[in-house]
């Protein structure tokens, strides 16, 4: 089986490497050329466009930044759909909106192909270690066909239901990521301002009910002042915007989600968009007049 992969960013590149390690032939394309050349040197087959990829493979996979790009790659000029390969399977691992996923699924079905929305969670470390959680929407038969490939990329593979279901579950995940990350930043600033060592608070809370994956993931980064963009603030801004737009369409109130989006947008506006989402703490530190570091600071008199 030959697999095509379009979008070779922080997630796409390690996923391609894991497919190569598993013995698959992988045809790759990216908007910028250096990642293509890098992976070609590691055994991948370079392609010049999405349609060039699709003409050569059984399965097309994508990892792309936003809904317009996903639609362009699949349905635009020189896109995947122009290959017109009946029986082909398309798999999008991007975080988009369910309308985008369903539109592409309809286009695939019209030409005798199949589409799975299969967004992933775990970030670049999970992509590198092949421990991603994969949330899949689409026809069950297509899911069963793709499962051996998913198992080379992740450890937790979930069939979520018909087209759009994987995308919706990923947006639920991102809603919780945004709310939890905003809470972690606020709690750490609160601890520091009140006069307790944030490192001590971290150790206590990580074995208490208040802990979360965001607490254990992001607090050490904040304490080390390491804001290298594993998952940047701007990415969460995009996801939270998708979430609030969908909530408005389905008349669902998201009070905490709206607050989290505001906190993320504020951090982006202050210049932290390209920093890791742990940098959400920095605007809050400025307002409180503290910095979250091991040792903390004395509480105000």
RAJOKA-V365628 format. One record per backbone hydrogen bond with DSSP energy under -0.5 kcal/mol. NH is the residue of the N-H (numbers start at 0). CO is the residue of the C=O. Records with the same first field share a line. If there is no record, write none. Layout:
NH: CO, CO
This chain:
2: 24
3: 58
4: 26
5: 60
6: 28
12: 8
14: 10
15: 11
16: 12
17: 13
18: 14
19: 15
20: 16
21: 17
22: 19
23: 18
24: 0
26: 2
27: 44
28: 4
35: 32
36: 32
37: 33
38: 34
39: 35
40: 36
41: 38
42: 39
43: 38
44: 25
45: 43
46: 27
50: 77
52: 48
53: 49
54: 50
55: 52
56: 53
57: 1
58: 1
59: 88
60: 3
61: 90
62: 5
69: 65
70: 66
71: 67
72: 68
73: 69
74: 70
75: 70, 71
78: 75
79: 72
80: 73
81: 78
82: 79
83: 80
85: 83
86: 111
87: 84
88: 57
89: 113
90: 59
91: 115
92: 61, 90
95: 93
100: 96
101: 97
102: 98
103: 99
104: 100
105: 101
106: 102
107: 103
108: 104
109: 105
110: 106, 107
111: 108
112: 107
113: 87
115: 89
116: 136
117: 91, 115
118: 134
119: 92
120: 132
125: 121
126: 122
127: 123
128: 124
129: 125
130: 125
131: 125, 152
132: 120
133: 131, 155
134: 118
135: 133, 157
136: 116
137: 160
142: 138
143: 139
144: 140
145: 141
146: 142
148: 145
149: 145
150: 146
151: 148
152: 149
153: 149
154: 131
155: 131
156: 154
157: 133, 155
159: 135, 157
160: 135
164: 161
167: 163
168: 164
169: 165
170: 166
171: 167
172: 168
173: 169
174: 170
175: 171
176: 172
177: 173
178: 174
179: 175
180: 176
181: 177
182: 178
183: 179
184: 180
185: 181
186: 182
187: 183
188: 184
189: 185
190: 186
191: 187
192: 188
193: 189
194: 190, 191
195: 190
197: 292
199: 196
200: 196
201: 197
202: 198
203: 199
204: 200
205: 201
206: 203
207: 204
210: 207
215: 211
216: 212
217: 213
218: 214
220: 216
221: 217
222: 218
223: 219
224: 221
225: 220
226: 224
229: 227
232: 271, 274
233: 272
234: 231
235: 231
236: 232
237: 233
238: 234
239: 235
240: 236
241: 237
242: 238
243: 239
244: 240
245: 241
246: 242
247: 243
248: 244
249: 245
250: 247
251: 246
257: 253
258: 254
259: 255
260: 256
261: 257
262: 258
263: 259
264: 260
265: 261
266: 262
267: 263
268: 264
269: 265
270: 267
271: 266
272: 267
274: 271
275: 226
276: 230
278: 275
279: 276
280: 277
281: 278
282: 278
283: 279
284: 280
285: 281
286: 282
287: 283
288: 284
289: 284
292: 290
295: 292
296: 191
299: 192
